[in-house]
Amino acid sequence: MALFNWDDEFSVNVMTMDNHHKKIFDIINQMHEAMKSGAGEEAVAKIINELLTYTDYHFKEEEKLMEQCNYAGIASQKSSHAAFIDKLTEFKDAADQGRAIFVVSKVSKLGVDWLKDHILTMDKQYSDIMSTAGIN
């Protein structure tokens, strides 16, 4: 059973960003399933690294779109993104040091809780602005 199931409530009405968000949650679900199935440290560490890499890519792409439409809230978005990447990097480093199983529940909780909150409180704010700018 998935840790997180996508719901239209999380849509920011920008298809590319919605697809990115879905992919991030899919990776978190893969990590959760790997943990539940007893996957080894190496497999879990690989998924944590994938989560970090993809999330960093997503944030950069999202910020490009914000710049493209002169989104006023970009500074707070960048700050929030950087803090999340810093925390994921800490978890990745721990996983690389052989503590993947120890941190996987923390990564799952952070990922789901932080992303749901971030999407609903911050990302939703750019929805209309991007739509007006023709970004969908």
GROMACS elastic network, one bead per residue, 0.5 to 0.9 nm:
[ bonds ]
;  ai    aj funct       b0    kb
    1     4     6  0.87797   500
    1    29     6  0.87108   500
    1    33     6  0.77918   500
    2     5     6  0.65154   500
    2    26     6  0.86833   500
    2    29     6  0.55828   500
    2    30     6  0.82434   500
    2    32     6  0.76495   500
    2    33     6  0.73636   500
    3    25     6  0.86920   500
    3    28     6  0.77448   500
    3    29     6  0.55831   500
    3    32     6  0.67324   500
    3    33     6  0.82742   500
    3   108     6  0.82366   500
    3   112     6  0.82533   500
    4    25     6  0.67023   500
    4    26     6  0.80966   500
    4    28     6  0.80841   500
    4    29     6  0.65890   500
    4   112     6  0.71346   500
    5    22     6  0.89220   500
    5    25     6  0.79535   500
    5    26     6  0.86758   500
    5    29     6  0.87736   500
    6     9     6  0.83084   500
    6    10     6  0.72388   500
    6    11     6  0.89648   500
    6    21     6  0.89575   500
    6    22     6  0.66985   500
    6    25     6  0.77996   500
    7    10     6  0.58934   500
    7    11     6  0.76009   500
    8    11     6  0.51535   500
    8    12     6  0.88143   500
    9    12     6  0.84803   500
    9   120     6  0.80676   500
   10    18     6  0.78283   500
   10    21     6  0.86128   500
   10   116     6  0.73863   500
   10   119     6  0.64342   500
   10   120     6  0.63823   500
   10   124     6  0.81270   500
   11    14     6  0.75208   500
   11    15     6  0.82228   500
   11    17     6  0.84270   500
   11    18     6  0.57445   500
   11    21     6  0.87470   500
   11   119     6  0.82034   500
   11   120     6  0.86785   500
   11   124     6  0.77790   500
   11   127     6  0.89000   500
   12    15     6  0.78271   500
   12    17     6  0.72395   500
   12    18     6  0.63706   500
   12   119     6  0.76578   500
   12   120     6  0.84738   500
   12   123     6  0.66175   500
   12   124     6  0.52394   500
   12   125     6  0.83034   500
   12   126     6  0.76970   500
   12   127     6  0.52631   500
   12   128     6  0.86558   500
   13    16     6  0.88831   500
   13    17     6  0.81092   500
   13    18     6  0.71294   500
   13   124     6  0.84354   500
   13   127     6  0.60003   500
   13   128     6  0.82224   500
   13   130     6  0.87999   500
   13   131     6  0.76586   500
   13   136     6  0.66018   500
   14    17     6  0.54610   500
   14    18     6  0.60779   500
   14    19     6  0.86074   500
   14   127     6  0.68515   500
   14   130     6  0.75160   500
   14   131     6  0.73752   500
   14   135     6  0.67044   500
   15    18     6  0.50100   500
   15    19     6  0.60470   500
   15    20     6  0.85311   500
   15   135     6  0.88614   500
   15   136     6  0.57015   500
   16    19     6  0.51601   500
   16    20     6  0.62218   500
   16    21     6  0.86812   500
   16   136     6  0.72459   500
   17    21     6  0.60800   500
   17    22     6  0.85039   500
   17    58     6  0.78376   500
   17    61     6  0.85045   500
   17    62     6  0.69394   500
   17   136     6  0.87210   500
   18    21     6  0.50674   500
   18    22     6  0.61447   500
   18    23     6  0.86136   500
   19    22     6  0.50351   500
   19    23     6  0.61838   500
   19    24     6  0.87158   500
   20    23     6  0.50674   500
   20    24     6  0.63096   500
   20    25     6  0.87598   500
   20    54     6  0.85680   500
   20    55     6  0.84227   500
   20    58     6  0.62954   500
   21    24     6  0.51414   500
   21    25     6  0.63607   500
   21    26     6  0.85855   500
   21    55     6  0.87649   500
   21    58     6  0.80773   500
   21   115     6  0.83570   500
   21   119     6  0.85081   500
   22    25     6  0.51713   500
   22    26     6  0.60677   500
   22    27     6  0.86974   500
   23    27     6  0.62327   500
   23    28     6  0.86599   500
   23    54     6  0.83908   500
   24    27     6  0.51889   500
   24    28     6  0.63777   500
   24    29     6  0.86758   500
   24    51     6  0.66873   500
   24    54     6  0.71315   500
   24    55     6  0.66218   500
   24    58     6  0.86462   500
   24   111     6  0.84977   500
   24   115     6  0.89241   500
   25    29     6  0.60960   500
   25    30     6  0.85655   500
   25   111     6  0.78525   500
   25   112     6  0.72505   500
   25   115     6  0.85628   500
   26    30     6  0.61377   500
   26    31     6  0.86224   500
   27    31     6  0.62158   500
   27    32     6  0.85998   500
   27    47     6  0.70589   500
   27    48     6  0.83599   500
   27    50     6  0.75610   500
   27    51     6  0.60869   500
   27    54     6  0.89318   500
   28    31     6  0.50684   500
   28    32     6  0.61938   500
   28    33     6  0.86313   500
   28    47     6  0.81768   500
   28    48     6  0.82694   500
   28    51     6  0.71705   500
   28   107     6  0.80859   500
   28   108     6  0.60864   500
   28   111     6  0.69544   500
   28   112     6  0.76248   500
   29    33     6  0.60966   500
   29    34     6  0.84855   500
   29   108     6  0.80984   500
   30    33     6  0.50945   500
   30    34     6  0.60304   500
   30    35     6  0.85885   500
   30    47     6  0.74879   500
   31    34     6  0.50345   500
   31    35     6  0.62348   500
   31    36     6  0.86614   500
   31    43     6  0.87691   500
   31    44     6  0.62600   500
   31    45     6  0.89510   500
   31    47     6  0.59055   500
   31    48     6  0.71793   500
   31    51     6  0.88926   500
   31   104     6  0.73712   500
   31   107     6  0.89301   500
   31   108     6  0.76329   500
   32    35     6  0.51826   500
   32    36     6  0.62385   500
   32    37     6  0.86738   500
   32    44     6  0.88895   500
   32   104     6  0.75295   500
   32   105     6  0.77465   500
   32   108     6  0.68265   500
   33    37     6  0.60561   500
   33    38     6  0.85871   500
   33    39     6  0.86497   500
   34    37     6  0.51966   500
   34    38     6  0.63067   500
   34    39     6  0.51452   500
   34    40     6  0.82320   500
   34    43     6  0.75753   500
   34    44     6  0.65349   500
   34    47     6  0.87197   500
   35    38     6  0.52435   500
   35    39     6  0.57397   500
   35    40     6  0.80456   500
   35    44     6  0.69968   500
   35   101     6  0.71554   500
   35   104     6  0.73741   500
   35   105     6  0.85411   500
   36    39     6  0.76198   500
   39    42     6  0.80919   500
   39    43     6  0.61304   500
   39    44     6  0.66808   500
   39   101     6  0.89509   500
   40    43     6  0.54987   500
   40    44     6  0.64201   500
   40    45     6  0.86216   500
   40   100     6  0.85746   500
   40   101     6  0.78625   500
   41    44     6  0.52481   500
   41    45     6  0.59327   500
   41    46     6  0.85083   500
   41    95     6  0.74920   500
   41    96     6  0.87768   500
   41    98     6  0.64793   500
   41    99     6  0.72000   500
   41   100     6  0.53759   500
   41   101     6  0.60363   500
   42    45     6  0.50827   500
   42    46     6  0.61306   500
   42    47     6  0.87802   500
   42    95     6  0.82656   500
   42    96     6  0.81897   500
   42    98     6  0.79227   500
   42   100     6  0.76664   500
   43    46     6  0.51491   500
   43    47     6  0.65066   500
   43    48     6  0.88508   500
   43   100     6  0.88231   500
   44    47     6  0.51716   500
   44    48     6  0.62871   500
   44    49     6  0.86600   500
   44    95     6  0.78359   500
   44   100     6  0.60242   500
   44   101     6  0.70471   500
   44   104     6  0.74716   500
   45    48     6  0.50553   500
   45    49     6  0.61787   500
   45    50     6  0.86157   500
   45    92     6  0.69182   500
   45    94     6  0.88165   500
   45    95     6  0.51353   500
   45    96     6  0.62918   500
   45    98     6  0.81449   500
   45    99     6  0.83995   500
   45   100     6  0.54075   500
   45   101     6  0.82652   500
   45   104     6  0.85646   500
   46    49     6  0.50972   500
   46    50     6  0.62233   500
   46    51     6  0.86813   500
   46    92     6  0.89108   500
   46    95     6  0.86273   500
   46    96     6  0.87323   500
   47    51     6  0.61267   500
   47    52     6  0.86291   500
   48    51     6  0.50162   500
   48    52     6  0.62906   500
   48    53     6  0.86533   500
   48    88     6  0.80805   500
   48    91     6  0.77603   500
   48    92     6  0.59894   500
   48    95     6  0.75966   500
   48   100     6  0.81199   500
   48   104     6  0.78547   500
   48   107     6  0.78418   500
   49    52     6  0.51135   500
   49    53     6  0.61062   500
   49    54     6  0.85308   500
   49    88     6  0.87553   500
   49    89     6  0.85138   500
   49    92     6  0.60159   500
   49    95     6  0.86498   500
   49    96     6  0.88600   500
   50    53     6  0.50894   500
   50    54     6  0.59569   500
   50    55     6  0.82858   500
   51    54     6  0.53291   500
   51    55     6  0.58757   500
   51    56     6  0.84011   500
   51    88     6  0.82627   500
   52    55     6  0.52258   500
   52    56     6  0.60614   500
   52    57     6  0.85899   500
   52    85     6  0.69714   500
   52    88     6  0.61071   500
   52    89     6  0.69229   500
   52    92     6  0.75623   500
   53    56     6  0.52937   500
   53    57     6  0.63018   500
   53    58     6  0.87148   500
   54    58     6  0.60682   500
   54    59     6  0.86230   500
   55    59     6  0.61307   500
   55    60     6  0.86140   500
   55    85     6  0.76877   500
   56    59     6  0.52274   500
   56    60     6  0.63221   500
   56    61     6  0.87231   500
   56    81     6  0.82914   500
   56    82     6  0.88875   500
   56    85     6  0.68029   500
   57    60     6  0.52667   500
   57    61     6  0.62791   500
   57    62     6  0.86169   500
   58    61     6  0.51485   500
   58    62     6  0.60129   500
   58    63     6  0.84999   500
   59    62     6  0.50154   500
   59    63     6  0.60107   500
   59    64     6  0.85492   500
   59    77     6  0.89807   500
   59    78     6  0.80807   500
   59    81     6  0.65657   500
   59    82     6  0.88711   500
   60    63     6  0.51362   500
   60    64     6  0.62320   500
   60    65     6  0.88189   500
   60    78     6  0.89996   500
   61    64     6  0.50834   500
   61    65     6  0.64761   500
   61    66     6  0.87611   500
   62    65     6  0.52131   500
   62    66     6  0.63304   500
   62    67     6  0.87628   500
   63    67     6  0.61571   500
   63    68     6  0.85033   500
   63    74     6  0.70195   500
   63    77     6  0.78995   500
   63    78     6  0.72820   500
   64    67     6  0.50990   500
   64    68     6  0.61217   500
   64    69     6  0.88447   500
   65    69     6  0.64489   500
   65    70     6  0.85351   500
   65    71     6  0.84895   500
   65   130     6  0.76931   500
   65   135     6  0.77761   500
   66    69     6  0.53970   500
   66    70     6  0.59599   500
   66    72     6  0.82981   500
   66    73     6  0.83644   500
   66    74     6  0.63680   500
   66   126     6  0.76945   500
   66   129     6  0.88880   500
   66   130     6  0.75720   500
   67    71     6  0.61784   500
   67    72     6  0.89174   500
   67    74     6  0.74244   500
   68    71     6  0.77945   500
   68   130     6  0.87202   500
   68   133     6  0.83577   500
   69   129     6  0.70630   500
   69   130     6  0.62522   500
   69   132     6  0.86707   500
   69   133     6  0.58926   500
   69   134     6  0.88722   500
   69   135     6  0.83316   500
   70    73     6  0.88562   500
   70    74     6  0.81834   500
   70   129     6  0.87591   500
   71    74     6  0.57733   500
   71   126     6  0.70100   500
   71   129     6  0.71532   500
   71   130     6  0.81629   500
   72    75     6  0.76758   500
   72   126     6  0.89919   500
   73    76     6  0.57078   500
   73    77     6  0.63339   500
   73    78     6  0.88116   500
   73   122     6  0.85226   500
   73   125     6  0.84045   500
   73   126     6  0.80865   500
   74    78     6  0.60246   500
   74    79     6  0.85397   500
   75    78     6  0.51557   500
   75    79     6  0.62152   500
   75    80     6  0.86209   500
   76    79     6  0.50371   500
   76    80     6  0.60947   500
   76    81     6  0.84840   500
   76   122     6  0.87853   500
   77    80     6  0.51083   500
   77    81     6  0.60176   500
   77    82     6  0.85266   500
   77   122     6  0.72511   500
   77   123     6  0.82321   500
   78    81     6  0.50100   500
   78    82     6  0.60376   500
   78    83     6  0.86069   500
   79    82     6  0.51635   500
   79    83     6  0.62873   500
   79    84     6  0.87366   500
   80    83     6  0.52338   500
   80    84     6  0.63416   500
   80    85     6  0.87231   500
   80   118     6  0.84227   500
   81    84     6  0.51916   500
   81    85     6  0.61836   500
   81    86     6  0.85936   500
   82    85     6  0.50916   500
   82    86     6  0.60790   500
   82    87     6  0.86826   500
   83    86     6  0.50775   500
   83    87     6  0.63494   500
   83    88     6  0.87195   500
   84    87     6  0.51711   500
   84    88     6  0.61932   500
   84    89     6  0.84988   500
   84   110     6  0.87515   500
   84   111     6  0.88229   500
   84   114     6  0.81727   500
   85    88     6  0.50284   500
   85    89     6  0.59435   500
   85    90     6  0.85910   500
   86    89     6  0.50463   500
   86    90     6  0.63527   500
   86    91     6  0.88478   500
   87    90     6  0.51129   500
   87    91     6  0.64708   500
   87    92     6  0.86969   500
   87   107     6  0.88645   500
   87   110     6  0.87762   500
   88    91     6  0.50537   500
   88    92     6  0.60748   500
   88    93     6  0.85502   500
   88   107     6  0.72027   500
   88   110     6  0.86708   500
   88   111     6  0.86621   500
   89    93     6  0.60491   500
   89    94     6  0.85277   500
   90    93     6  0.51662   500
   90    94     6  0.62847   500
   90    95     6  0.86548   500
   91    94     6  0.50345   500
   91    95     6  0.61178   500
   91    96     6  0.85633   500
   91    99     6  0.87844   500
   91   100     6  0.79224   500
   91   103     6  0.62793   500
   91   104     6  0.81297   500
   91   106     6  0.81976   500
   91   107     6  0.69077   500
   92    96     6  0.60645   500
   92    97     6  0.85811   500
   92   100     6  0.78371   500
   92   103     6  0.86258   500
   93    96     6  0.50070   500
   93    97     6  0.63028   500
   93    98     6  0.89456   500
   93    99     6  0.87573   500
   94    97     6  0.50632   500
   94    98     6  0.66877   500
   94    99     6  0.53865   500
   94   100     6  0.65288   500
   94   102     6  0.85862   500
   94   103     6  0.72489   500
   95    98     6  0.52493   500
   95   101     6  0.75326   500
   95   102     6  0.80681   500
   95   103     6  0.69625   500
   95   104     6  0.83087   500
   96    99     6  0.70765   500
   96   100     6  0.71148   500
   97   100     6  0.78256   500
   98   101     6  0.80769   500
   98   102     6  0.88170   500
   99   102     6  0.51980   500
   99   103     6  0.64358   500
   99   104     6  0.86543   500
  100   103     6  0.53118   500
  100   104     6  0.58697   500
  101   104     6  0.53670   500
  101   105     6  0.77874   500
  102   105     6  0.71686   500
  102   106     6  0.80379   500
  103   106     6  0.51492   500
  103   107     6  0.61285   500
  103   108     6  0.86171   500
  104   107     6  0.50014   500
  104   108     6  0.60855   500
  104   109     6  0.85765   500
  105   108     6  0.50172   500
  105   109     6  0.60998   500
  105   110     6  0.84534   500
  106   109     6  0.51648   500
  106   110     6  0.59477   500
  106   111     6  0.82369   500
  107   110     6  0.51450   500
  107   111     6  0.57395   500
  107   112     6  0.84185   500
  108   111     6  0.50869   500
  108   112     6  0.60649   500
  108   113     6  0.82929   500
  109   112     6  0.54308   500
  109   113     6  0.57809   500
  109   114     6  0.79047   500
  110   113     6  0.53614   500
  110   114     6  0.54132   500
  110   115     6  0.77555   500
  111   114     6  0.55140   500
  111   115     6  0.57193   500
  111   116     6  0.81891   500
  112   115     6  0.53761   500
  112   116     6  0.59158   500
  112   117     6  0.84418   500
  113   116     6  0.54094   500
  113   117     6  0.61897   500
  113   118     6  0.84779   500
  114   117     6  0.52335   500
  114   118     6  0.58698   500
  114   119     6  0.84587   500
  115   119     6  0.58627   500
  115   120     6  0.83261   500
  116   119     6  0.53188   500
  116   120     6  0.61054   500
  116   121     6  0.84801   500
  117   120     6  0.52255   500
  117   121     6  0.58662   500
  117   122     6  0.78675   500
  118   121     6  0.53540   500
  118   122     6  0.52628   500
  118   123     6  0.63839   500
  118   124     6  0.85925   500
  119   122     6  0.56867   500
  119   124     6  0.60681   500
  119   125     6  0.89049   500
  120   123     6  0.63165   500
  120   124     6  0.56123   500
  120   125     6  0.83841   500
  121   124     6  0.61693   500
  121   125     6  0.71019   500
  122   125     6  0.55337   500
  122   126     6  0.75988   500
  123   126     6  0.56859   500
  123   127     6  0.70486   500
  124   127     6  0.53185   500
  124   128     6  0.82363   500
  125   128     6  0.71998   500
  125   129     6  0.79047   500
  126   129     6  0.52568   500
  126   130     6  0.59901   500
  126   131     6  0.84152   500
  127   130     6  0.54443   500
  127   131     6  0.61524   500
  127   132     6  0.86771   500
  127   136     6  0.88323   500
  128   132     6  0.60278   500
  128   133     6  0.85154   500
  129   132     6  0.51279   500
  129   133     6  0.62203   500
  129   134     6  0.87308   500
  129   135     6  0.85921   500
  130   134     6  0.62821   500
  130   135     6  0.50049   500
  130   136     6  0.69685   500
  131   134     6  0.50517   500
  131   135     6  0.52090   500
  131   136     6  0.58347   500
  132   135     6  0.73839   500
  133   136     6  0.87077   500
